Amino acid sequence: MGLASVRIATAFVTDDTASIVTGLSVLMQNADNIDHTVSAYLYSDTGGGAPSTLLATFTGDLLARSQQTMQGLFFSHTGIPLAANTRYWIAIAVNEDENYLSPTLSMTHSEAVDTGTFMLPTPPDSYYSPDSGSTWALREGESARFALEGIAVPEPGRTSLVLAGCLAVILRRCRVASARALSLRWEPSRMP
């Protein structure tokens, strides 16, 4: 099987806030003598700690040839909703077979998480798929380094309270306006 069918997946867990992901950044190196396009995918978790169902595909990016240093690649999406406290998988794939040397993905042995992210650390393991995500095998000891961009979604309880408050203000204004309108139209009958 060629490189074009290989995917490397790394898990992350969202914190207690639902979010919408709009971007993904990774570091890769391409010592090959041809350019490669790279794709990124979001998978659900099996419940047993492995990638499961493909949920979304990010737009691709170009990995330039003959680079001896890591290149930052960015992938975007119109918005992928992520549930709170849920494990997901980011998978990266190079779309062309290598000509000379395989491109490499920046990996880490750490469980550290950047400040301000909405992810929690997971054990430093990744999964490897030789067949475009049909089957997965564990790669112990390291995970792909990546960063997600997006926005936090307010929890339903807060949103409901804000909407209830707005509705109360609107109803109050309608009652006051209605009472004023009635008082302006009402004329007491004159007593002789």
Z-matrix of the N, CA and C atoms (Angstrom, degrees):
N
C 1 1.446
C 2 1.506 1 109.95
N 3 1.322 2 116.57 1 141.99
C 4 1.447 3 121.41 2 -179.61
C 5 1.515 4 112.53 3 -86.95
N 6 1.307 5 114.20 4 170.20
C 7 1.455 6 121.86 5 179.64
C 8 1.525 7 112.09 6 -59.56
N 9 1.325 8 117.70 7 -30.65
C 10 1.464 9 121.22 8 -175.25
C 11 1.520 10 113.36 9 -62.41
N 12 1.304 11 119.14 10 -18.78
C 13 1.467 12 120.59 11 -179.87
C 14 1.532 13 112.89 12 -101.41
N 15 1.343 14 117.94 13 1.74
C 16 1.460 15 122.25 14 -175.96
C 17 1.528 16 110.84 15 -90.10
N 18 1.339 17 115.92 16 136.31
C 19 1.463 18 122.12 17 173.67
C 20 1.520 19 108.64 18 -129.41
N 21 1.338 20 115.64 19 139.10
C 22 1.456 21 122.77 20 174.81
C 23 1.523 22 106.75 21 -112.69
N 24 1.340 23 117.22 22 126.03
C 25 1.461 24 121.46 23 -176.30
C 26 1.524 25 111.17 24 -119.67
N 27 1.324 26 115.43 25 139.52
C 28 1.457 27 122.87 26 176.99
C 29 1.523 28 108.61 27 -127.62
N 30 1.337 29 116.21 28 138.21
C 31 1.466 30 121.27 29 -177.27
C 32 1.520 31 112.11 30 -87.27
N 33 1.322 32 115.36 31 154.45
C 34 1.460 33 122.61 32 167.89
C 35 1.522 34 107.10 33 -146.87
N 36 1.323 35 115.18 34 157.39
C 37 1.458 36 121.16 35 179.93
C 38 1.520 37 107.73 36 -122.12
N 39 1.325 38 116.60 37 130.46
C 40 1.461 39 119.78 38 177.45
C 41 1.523 40 109.55 39 -72.86
N 42 1.332 41 116.23 40 156.11
C 43 1.469 42 119.07 41 177.70
C 44 1.523 43 109.19 42 -82.74
N 45 1.317 44 118.66 43 -156.93
C 46 1.460 45 120.70 44 -174.51
C 47 1.524 46 113.96 45 -83.44
N 48 1.330 47 116.99 46 15.99
C 49 1.458 48 121.79 47 178.18
C 50 1.528 49 109.45 48 -120.51
N 51 1.328 50 117.06 49 130.49
C 52 1.468 51 120.29 50 172.76
C 53 1.524 52 107.78 51 -67.19
N 54 1.313 53 117.59 52 154.55
C 55 1.459 54 120.65 53 -177.44
C 56 1.518 55 110.87 54 -149.38
N 57 1.322 56 114.18 55 168.46
C 58 1.463 57 121.50 56 175.10
C 59 1.522 58 107.14 57 -124.21
N 60 1.328 59 116.70 58 118.91
C 61 1.469 60 122.42 59 -178.89
C 62 1.519 61 109.49 60 -88.92
N 63 1.343 62 115.15 61 131.65
C 64 1.468 63 120.57 62 178.77
C 65 1.523 64 112.54 63 -121.51
N 66 1.330 65 117.76 64 -9.44
C 67 1.451 66 119.18 65 -178.61
C 68 1.515 67 112.81 66 -156.89
N 69 1.317 68 115.49 67 158.42
C 70 1.462 69 124.01 68 -179.72
C 71 1.521 70 108.15 69 -142.45
N 72 1.326 71 116.80 70 133.65
C 73 1.464 72 121.88 71 176.37
C 74 1.521 73 109.42 72 -121.27
N 75 1.333 74 116.33 73 138.56
C 76 1.464 75 122.32 74 175.00
C 77 1.522 76 108.67 75 -137.40
N 78 1.333 77 116.17 76 163.41
C 79 1.459 78 122.21 77 173.47
C 80 1.519 79 108.05 78 -112.09
N 81 1.343 80 115.86 79 131.35
C 82 1.465 81 120.70 80 177.70
C 83 1.516 82 109.41 81 -139.37
N 84 1.327 83 114.74 82 156.93
C 85 1.455 84 122.01 83 176.33
C 86 1.523 85 107.81 84 -123.19
N 87 1.325 86 115.91 85 139.63
C 88 1.459 87 120.37 86 179.64
C 89 1.526 88 109.65 87 -127.10
N 90 1.314 89 116.81 88 97.19
C 91 1.466 90 121.33 89 176.99
C 92 1.529 91 110.92 90 -89.18
N 93 1.337 92 116.94 91 2.13
C 94 1.466 93 121.51 92 178.73
C 95 1.529 94 109.50 93 -70.34
N 96 1.323 95 117.35 94 163.56
C 97 1.461 96 120.49 95 179.95
C 98 1.534 97 112.27 96 -95.85
N 99 1.321 98 117.72 97 15.41
C 100 1.464 99 122.13 98 173.37
C 101 1.536 100 109.23 99 -132.73
N 102 1.329 101 115.95 100 154.35
C 103 1.461 102 120.32 101 173.64
C 104 1.523 103 108.76 102 -71.77
N 105 1.331 104 115.57 103 153.03
C 106 1.456 105 120.75 104 176.18
C 107 1.523 106 109.07 105 -130.22
N 108 1.317 107 116.59 106 142.66
C 109 1.459 108 119.49 107 168.90
C 110 1.522 109 107.10 108 -94.53
N 111 1.319 110 114.96 109 144.83
C 112 1.455 111 121.24 110 -175.72
C 113 1.515 112 108.25 111 -122.25
N 114 1.315 113 117.04 112 140.28
C 115 1.461 114 122.47 113 177.26
C 116 1.518 115 109.81 114 -117.93
N 117 1.325 116 115.73 115 154.38
C 118 1.462 117 121.56 116 178.16
C 119 1.524 118 108.99 117 -130.92
N 120 1.321 119 115.12 118 144.16
C 121 1.464 120 121.51 119 -175.03
C 122 1.528 121 110.03 120 -134.81
N 123 1.321 122 116.23 121 154.58
C 124 1.459 123 122.31 122 173.38
C 125 1.517 124 108.35 123 -116.33
N 126 1.335 125 116.09 124 127.94
C 127 1.465 126 122.25 125 179.71
C 128 1.527 127 109.63 126 -118.31
N 129 1.318 128 115.70 127 152.57
C 130 1.462 129 120.83 128 169.59
C 131 1.518 130 107.94 129 -79.50
N 132 1.334 131 116.08 130 174.03
C 133 1.453 132 121.77 131 178.41
C 134 1.524 133 109.35 132 -102.38
N 135 1.310 134 117.31 133 148.63
C 136 1.465 135 121.85 134 -179.52
C 137 1.518 136 112.09 135 -71.54
N 138 1.328 137 116.48 136 -15.98
C 139 1.456 138 120.68 137 -171.25
C 140 1.515 139 109.88 138 95.92
N 141 1.312 140 115.93 139 -16.50
C 142 1.452 141 121.64 140 178.19
C 143 1.515 142 112.16 141 -110.28
N 144 1.332 143 116.82 142 9.42
C 145 1.450 144 120.00 143 176.03
C 146 1.517 145 115.64 144 90.06
N 147 1.332 146 118.47 145 35.13
C 148 1.463 147 122.03 146 176.94
C 149 1.535 148 108.36 147 -143.48
N 150 1.341 149 117.86 148 157.73
C 151 1.461 150 119.91 149 177.63
C 152 1.526 151 111.03 150 -61.64
N 153 1.329 152 115.62 151 147.60
C 154 1.463 153 119.68 152 -177.15
C 155 1.529 154 110.46 153 -128.41
N 156 1.321 155 117.06 154 -97.70
C 157 1.460 156 122.48 155 -173.76
C 158 1.525 157 110.99 156 -92.46
N 159 1.324 158 116.93 157 135.44
C 160 1.456 159 121.86 158 174.41
C 161 1.523 160 108.53 159 -68.09
N 162 1.342 161 116.98 160 121.18
C 163 1.462 162 122.00 161 -178.59
C 164 1.526 163 112.71 162 -99.95
N 165 1.342 164 117.06 163 -35.37
C 166 1.465 165 119.77 164 -175.98
C 167 1.520 166 110.27 165 -159.42
N 168 1.320 167 114.94 166 154.13
C 169 1.455 168 122.74 167 174.54
C 170 1.520 169 108.18 168 -119.43
N 171 1.324 170 116.66 169 126.04
C 172 1.458 171 121.51 170 176.39
C 173 1.522 172 109.14 171 -80.93
N 174 1.327 173 117.41 172 160.27
C 175 1.463 174 119.93 173 172.83
C 176 1.515 175 108.47 174 -67.51
N 177 1.319 176 117.98 175 150.92
C 178 1.459 177 122.54 176 -176.09
C 179 1.508 178 113.62 177 -81.94
N 180 1.327 179 115.57 178 173.96
C 181 1.457 180 122.63 179 176.82
C 182 1.527 181 107.55 180 -142.75
N 183 1.329 182 116.54 181 161.10
C 184 1.460 183 122.68 182 -177.52
C 185 1.520 184 110.17 183 -98.91
N 186 1.313 185 116.62 184 131.35
C 187 1.455 186 123.40 185 175.31
C 188 1.527 187 107.05 186 -104.75
N 189 1.331 188 116.05 187 108.90
C 190 1.467 189 120.77 188 -174.85
C 191 1.525 190 111.37 189 -67.78
N 192 1.324 191 115.49 190 152.49
C 193 1.463 192 121.78 191 -177.28
C 194 1.526 193 112.74 192 -75.79
N 195 1.318 194 113.71 193 161.07
C 196 1.467 195 123.79 194 171.41
C 197 1.515 196 113.79 195 50.52
N 198 1.305 197 116.53 196 45.32
C 199 1.460 198 120.94 197 176.32
C 200 1.523 199 108.66 198 -103.62
N 201 1.310 200 116.56 199 122.82
C 202 1.458 201 120.88 200 -179.94
C 203 1.528 202 112.14 201 -90.33
N 204 1.328 203 117.00 202 -2.99
C 205 1.465 204 121.07 203 177.76
C 206 1.527 205 108.45 204 -119.17
N 207 1.318 206 115.34 205 164.09
C 208 1.458 207 120.78 206 178.62
C 209 1.526 208 110.41 207 -69.80
N 210 1.325 209 115.79 208 138.63
C 211 1.466 210 122.40 209 176.13
C 212 1.519 211 108.66 210 -110.16
N 213 1.310 212 115.70 211 139.09
C 214 1.454 213 119.71 212 175.04
C 215 1.517 214 109.75 213 -82.28
N 216 1.312 215 116.97 214 125.37
C 217 1.456 216 121.76 215 177.23
C 218 1.520 217 108.60 216 -112.84
N 219 1.322 218 116.39 217 142.27
C 220 1.464 219 120.34 218 179.67
C 221 1.521 220 109.76 219 -124.07
N 222 1.317 221 115.62 220 134.87
C 223 1.462 222 122.88 221 178.36
C 224 1.522 223 107.55 222 -121.18
N 225 1.317 224 117.04 223 142.40
C 226 1.462 225 118.73 224 -178.87
C 227 1.523 226 111.54 225 -124.12
N 228 1.321 227 114.25 226 165.58
C 229 1.462 228 122.42 227 177.42
C 230 1.523 229 107.04 228 -152.59
N 231 1.321 230 117.21 229 154.08
C 232 1.463 231 120.30 230 179.48
C 233 1.516 232 112.33 231 -70.03
N 234 1.304 233 117.74 232 -20.53
C 235 1.465 234 121.66 233 176.67
C 236 1.512 235 111.91 234 147.77
N 237 1.323 236 116.26 235 117.00
C 238 1.459 237 122.43 236 179.32
C 239 1.525 238 107.57 237 -113.45
N 240 1.332 239 118.61 238 114.64
C 241 1.470 240 119.23 239 179.08
C 242 1.522 241 111.45 240 -73.84
N 243 1.324 242 115.76 241 131.96
C 244 1.464 243 122.09 242 177.09
C 245 1.525 244 108.68 243 -117.85
N 246 1.312 245 116.32 244 133.74
C 247 1.459 246 121.58 245 177.76
C 248 1.525 247 110.07 246 -76.61
N 249 1.321 248 116.49 247 155.49
C 250 1.463 249 121.61 248 177.12
C 251 1.531 250 110.21 249 -70.35
N 252 1.331 251 115.32 250 149.85
C 253 1.470 252 122.73 251 174.93
C 254 1.531 253 113.18 252 52.12
N 255 1.311 254 115.94 253 45.89
C 256 1.462 255 121.37 254 -176.23
C 257 1.522 256 110.04 255 -130.14
N 258 1.330 257 116.40 256 141.61
C 259 1.473 258 121.64 257 177.68
C 260 1.526 259 109.36 258 -89.06
N 261 1.332 260 115.22 259 132.42
C 262 1.459 261 123.69 260 175.71
C 263 1.522 262 108.43 261 -129.95
N 264 1.321 263 115.91 262 169.98
C 265 1.462 264 122.27 263 179.29
C 266 1.519 265 109.76 264 -129.83
N 267 1.338 266 115.95 265 133.53
C 268 1.465 267 122.58 266 170.94
C 269 1.521 268 106.37 267 -100.92
N 270 1.333 269 117.15 268 128.45
C 271 1.469 270 121.44 269 178.05
C 272 1.526 271 108.95 270 -120.09
N 273 1.316 272 115.78 271 140.45
C 274 1.460 273 123.37 272 179.73
C 275 1.523 274 108.30 273 -118.23
N 276 1.336 275 116.14 274 139.36
C 277 1.470 276 121.06 275 178.57
C 278 1.520 277 110.02 276 -138.73
N 279 1.322 278 116.04 277 138.09
C 280 1.464 279 122.75 278 171.54
C 281 1.518 280 105.97 279 -92.60
N 282 1.328 281 117.28 280 129.34
C 283 1.460 282 120.64 281 -168.52
C 284 1.530 283 116.43 282 -88.00
N 285 1.322 284 118.17 283 -6.30
C 286 1.459 285 120.51 284 177.19
C 287 1.521 286 109.41 285 -123.26
N 288 1.324 287 116.72 286 148.64
C 289 1.463 288 119.87 287 174.53
C 290 1.525 289 109.25 288 -66.37
N 291 1.337 290 115.08 289 149.42
C 292 1.462 291 118.90 290 179.81
C 293 1.523 292 109.75 291 -68.24
N 294 1.317 293 114.53 292 148.21
C 295 1.456 294 121.04 293 177.81
C 296 1.534 295 109.57 294 -95.87
N 297 1.331 296 115.39 295 -37.03
C 298 1.458 297 120.37 296 -175.89
C 299 1.528 298 110.74 297 -134.88
N 300 1.340 299 117.34 298 -56.38
C 301 1.466 300 123.12 299 178.71
C 302 1.523 301 109.40 300 -131.78
N 303 1.314 302 117.07 301 146.01
C 304 1.460 303 120.70 302 179.95
C 305 1.523 304 111.26 303 -76.58
N 306 1.337 305 117.39 304 138.45
C 307 1.462 306 120.13 305 171.49
C 308 1.529 307 109.67 306 -62.93
N 309 1.325 308 116.95 307 151.91
C 310 1.460 309 120.69 308 -179.35
C 311 1.523 310 110.40 309 -121.92
N 312 1.316 311 114.38 310 148.38
C 313 1.449 312 123.65 311 179.82
C 314 1.520 313 108.23 312 -101.11
N 315 1.317 314 117.76 313 137.26
C 316 1.457 315 121.03 314 177.96
C 317 1.522 316 109.25 315 -66.26
N 318 1.321 317 116.02 316 124.47
C 319 1.463 318 122.04 317 -176.90
C 320 1.525 319 109.30 318 -115.71
N 321 1.336 320 115.99 319 164.14
C 322 1.454 321 121.54 320 178.68
C 323 1.526 322 109.59 321 -141.83
N 324 1.325 323 115.52 322 154.66
C 325 1.458 324 121.63 323 174.70
C 326 1.527 325 109.97 324 -105.05
N 327 1.330 326 116.47 325 5.73
C 328 1.451 327 122.45 326 -174.20
C 329 1.525 328 111.87 327 -97.32
N 330 1.329 329 115.36 328 157.84
C 331 1.451 330 120.94 329 172.73
C 332 1.518 331 110.06 330 -106.95
N 333 1.316 332 117.37 331 13.34
C 334 1.465 333 121.34 332 -176.99
C 335 1.526 334 110.88 333 -67.03
N 336 1.323 335 115.31 334 149.58
C 337 1.462 336 122.08 335 178.68
C 338 1.518 337 108.03 336 -125.90
N 339 1.329 338 117.15 337 136.74
C 340 1.455 339 120.55 338 178.48
C 341 1.522 340 111.05 339 -63.71
N 342 1.328 341 115.97 340 147.03
C 343 1.458 342 121.52 341 177.52
C 344 1.521 343 109.60 342 -62.13
N 345 1.316 344 116.84 343 137.81
C 346 1.454 345 121.33 344 176.34
C 347 1.515 346 114.81 345 88.74
N 348 1.316 347 118.88 346 -2.81
C 349 1.456 348 119.57 347 178.38
C 350 1.517 349 109.71 348 -82.30
N 351 1.313 350 116.49 349 163.57
C 352 1.459 351 119.92 350 177.39
C 353 1.516 352 110.11 351 -107.75
N 354 1.321 353 115.98 352 33.82
C 355 1.455 354 122.14 353 178.19
C 356 1.511 355 109.32 354 -118.23
N 357 1.295 356 116.02 355 153.06
C 358 1.454 357 122.12 356 173.38
C 359 1.521 358 108.24 357 -111.03
N 360 1.343 359 117.61 358 151.97
C 361 1.463 360 118.75 359 -178.28
C 362 1.525 361 112.06 360 -66.50
N 363 1.297 362 114.79 361 150.01
C 364 1.464 363 121.46 362 175.04
C 365 1.525 364 107.38 363 -126.01
N 366 1.305 365 118.61 364 162.23
C 367 1.470 366 119.29 365 178.38
C 368 1.525 367 110.71 366 -56.05
N 369 1.327 368 117.29 367 143.57
C 370 1.462 369 120.22 368 -175.75
C 371 1.525 370 112.97 369 -75.07
N 372 1.292 371 116.57 370 69.88
C 373 1.459 372 122.85 371 174.52
C 374 1.519 373 108.16 372 -128.12
N 375 1.302 374 115.81 373 155.93
C 376 1.458 375 119.95 374 174.82
C 377 1.523 376 107.69 375 -135.24
N 378 1.310 377 115.25 376 170.07
C 379 1.458 378 121.17 377 176.97
C 380 1.517 379 108.76 378 -119.44
N 381 1.310 380 115.07 379 151.56
C 382 1.459 381 124.00 380 -176.64
C 383 1.529 382 107.76 381 -122.21
N 384 1.334 383 115.98 382 132.28
C 385 1.464 384 120.21 383 175.15
C 386 1.528 385 108.80 384 -121.50
N 387 1.319 386 118.38 385 119.35
C 388 1.464 387 121.04 386 178.50
C 389 1.528 388 112.89 387 -83.49
N 390 1.352 389 116.67 388 -5.94
C 391 1.466 390 119.87 389 -171.68
C 392 1.540 391 113.18 390 -131.63
N 393 1.323 392 115.83 391 47.49
C 394 1.474 393 122.80 392 175.48
C 395 1.523 394 113.87 393 59.22
N 396 1.305 395 117.69 394 31.70
C 397 1.457 396 121.30 395 174.72
C 398 1.513 397 115.74 396 94.80
N 399 1.322 398 119.02 397 7.00
C 400 1.472 399 120.46 398 178.12
C 401 1.523 400 111.86 399 -74.55
N 402 1.343 401 116.93 400 -40.80
C 403 1.458 402 121.70 401 176.74
C 404 1.524 403 108.26 402 -131.32
N 405 1.339 404 115.80 403 154.83
C 406 1.460 405 120.96 404 -177.65
C 407 1.521 406 110.16 405 -132.74
N 408 1.339 407 116.35 406 143.22
C 409 1.460 408 122.63 407 176.30
C 410 1.532 409 108.52 408 -128.50
N 411 1.328 410 116.88 409 142.42
C 412 1.459 411 122.86 410 -177.59
C 413 1.524 412 111.42 411 -70.89
N 414 1.342 413 115.84 412 135.97
C 415 1.476 414 123.67 413 169.98
C 416 1.512 415 105.52 414 -116.97
N 417 1.316 416 117.95 415 103.46
C 418 1.462 417 120.86 416 -174.13
C 419 1.516 418 112.61 417 -79.76
N 420 1.341 419 114.34 418 148.69
C 421 1.451 420 120.60 419 167.95
C 422 1.506 421 117.82 420 96.05
N 423 1.321 422 120.16 421 -9.45
C 424 1.456 423 119.73 422 178.51
C 425 1.526 424 111.08 423 -154.49
N 426 1.324 425 114.56 424 154.06
C 427 1.455 426 121.75 425 179.21
C 428 1.521 427 108.99 426 -130.85
N 429 1.316 428 115.96 427 155.18
C 430 1.463 429 120.16 428 174.95
C 431 1.521 430 108.82 429 -70.81
N 432 1.315 431 116.37 430 143.18
C 433 1.462 432 121.37 431 175.24
C 434 1.515 433 107.88 432 -88.51
N 435 1.324 434 116.75 433 129.06
C 436 1.454 435 120.35 434 177.27
C 437 1.521 436 109.75 435 -153.62
N 438 1.315 437 115.44 436 164.52
C 439 1.461 438 121.74 437 176.04
C 440 1.517 439 107.98 438 -134.53
N 441 1.317 440 116.08 439 136.61
C 442 1.462 441 121.69 440 177.41
C 443 1.516 442 109.66 441 -103.92
N 444 1.319 443 116.02 442 145.05
C 445 1.458 444 121.81 443 173.90
C 446 1.510 445 108.02 444 -116.72
N 447 1.308 446 116.38 445 146.89
C 448 1.453 447 120.05 446 179.43
C 449 1.503 448 111.32 447 171.85
N 450 1.304 449 115.01 448 -165.19
C 451 1.467 450 120.83 449 -179.42
C 452 1.527 451 109.41 450 -130.63
N 453 1.321 452 115.01 451 147.70
C 454 1.460 453 120.06 452 175.49
C 455 1.524 454 108.78 453 -79.00
N 456 1.305 455 116.20 454 144.25
C 457 1.463 456 121.92 455 177.94
C 458 1.522 457 107.24 456 -104.91
N 459 1.347 458 117.62 457 126.97
C 460 1.469 459 118.53 458 179.95
C 461 1.522 460 110.74 459 -58.90
N 462 1.332 461 114.98 460 144.96
C 463 1.454 462 118.51 461 179.42
C 464 1.524 463 109.90 462 -66.81
N 465 1.331 464 118.22 463 151.27
C 466 1.462 465 121.47 464 -176.57
C 467 1.522 466 113.96 465 -55.87
N 468 1.315 467 118.95 466 -33.93
C 469 1.460 468 121.50 467 -179.94
C 470 1.513 469 112.13 468 -61.51
N 471 1.321 470 117.51 469 -44.58
C 472 1.469 471 121.47 470 178.21
C 473 1.511 472 110.72 471 -65.95
N 474 1.313 473 116.48 472 -44.90
C 475 1.458 474 120.22 473 -179.76
C 476 1.519 475 110.60 474 -61.26
N 477 1.323 476 117.73 475 -41.92
C 478 1.472 477 121.43 476 179.26
C 479 1.513 478 111.03 477 -62.80
N 480 1.326 479 117.32 478 -41.91
C 481 1.461 480 120.31 479 178.97
C 482 1.520 481 111.61 480 -63.98
N 483 1.307 482 117.01 481 -42.84
C 484 1.464 483 120.44 482 178.71
C 485 1.527 484 110.38 483 -63.59
N 486 1.327 485 117.05 484 -44.34
C 487 1.470 486 120.15 485 179.08
C 488 1.526 487 111.38 486 -64.76
N 489 1.324 488 117.70 487 -40.18
C 490 1.466 489 120.93 488 178.29
C 491 1.526 490 110.25 489 -63.40
N 492 1.315 491 117.67 490 -41.43
C 493 1.462 492 121.54 491 177.25
C 494 1.514 493 112.08 492 -62.36
N 495 1.327 494 116.87 493 -43.36
C 496 1.467 495 121.07 494 178.12
C 497 1.533 496 110.80 495 -63.36
N 498 1.318 497 116.25 496 -42.45
C 499 1.459 498 120.94 497 178.98
C 500 1.522 499 110.80 498 -62.92
N 501 1.335 500 117.83 499 -40.99
C 502 1.468 501 121.51 500 178.49
C 503 1.522 502 111.00 501 -62.49
N 504 1.324 503 117.45 502 -42.00
C 505 1.465 504 121.27 503 178.48
C 506 1.530 505 110.14 504 -63.79
N 507 1.309 506 116.78 505 -43.87
C 508 1.473 507 120.51 506 -179.87
C 509 1.526 508 110.55 507 -63.46
N 510 1.323 509 117.47 508 -46.06
C 511 1.472 510 120.87 509 179.12
C 512 1.518 511 111.03 510 -62.30
N 513 1.317 512 117.33 511 -40.91
C 514 1.472 513 121.03 512 178.52
C 515 1.521 514 110.46 513 -61.62
N 516 1.312 515 116.87 514 -44.59
C 517 1.466 516 120.40 515 179.36
C 518 1.521 517 111.30 516 -64.41
N 519 1.328 518 116.64 517 -38.36
C 520 1.468 519 120.00 518 178.58
C 521 1.525 520 110.47 519 -64.83
N 522 1.341 521 118.50 520 -41.43
C 523 1.467 522 121.54 521 178.98
C 524 1.517 523 111.31 522 -64.80
N 525 1.335 524 116.92 523 -43.54
C 526 1.469 525 120.48 524 179.69
C 527 1.526 526 109.91 525 -64.41
N 528 1.323 527 117.59 526 -43.63
C 529 1.465 528 120.93 527 179.64
C 530 1.521 529 110.45 528 -65.05
N 531 1.314 530 117.11 529 -38.60
C 532 1.460 531 121.99 530 179.20
C 533 1.526 532 110.46 531 -65.81
N 534 1.315 533 116.89 532 -43.48
C 535 1.468 534 121.14 533 179.37
C 536 1.524 535 110.59 534 -64.01
N 537 1.305 536 118.86 535 -40.42
C 538 1.471 537 122.22 536 177.70
C 539 1.515 538 110.86 537 -63.34
N 540 1.319 539 115.43 538 -43.26
C 541 1.462 540 119.09 539 -179.61
C 542 1.515 541 110.51 540 -62.49
N 543 1.315 542 118.92 541 -40.75
C 544 1.458 543 122.47 542 179.24
C 545 1.524 544 111.36 543 -66.98
N 546 1.324 545 117.24 544 -40.42
C 547 1.463 546 119.68 545 -178.52
C 548 1.514 547 111.50 546 -68.95
N 549 1.300 548 117.82 547 -28.20
C 550 1.461 549 120.25 548 178.17
C 551 1.527 550 111.58 549 -75.70
N 552 1.299 551 118.06 550 -31.00
C 553 1.463 552 121.53 551 -178.74
C 554 1.522 553 112.60 552 -86.09
N 555 1.302 554 119.61 553 -23.35
C 556 1.453 555 122.01 554 -174.13
C 557 1.526 556 109.83 555 -81.99
N 558 1.280 557 114.44 556 127.50
C 559 1.458 558 119.80 557 175.72
C 560 1.535 559 107.62 558 -123.49
N 561 1.309 560 116.57 559 120.24
C 562 1.465 561 117.74 560 179.45
C 563 1.518 562 110.06 561 -65.91
N 564 1.337 563 116.30 562 145.04
C 565 1.463 564 119.28 563 179.16
C 566 1.528 565 108.88 564 -71.20
N 567 1.268 566 114.81 565 145.35
C 568 1.463 567 119.73 566 -178.65
C 569 1.509 568 109.87 567 -82.47
N 570 1.258 569 113.93 568 136.76
C 571 1.457 570 119.82 569 177.07
C 572 1.529 571 108.64 570 -91.09
N 573 1.337 572 117.37 571 136.24
C 574 1.482 573 118.00 572 177.83
C 575 1.480 574 113.14 573 -74.19
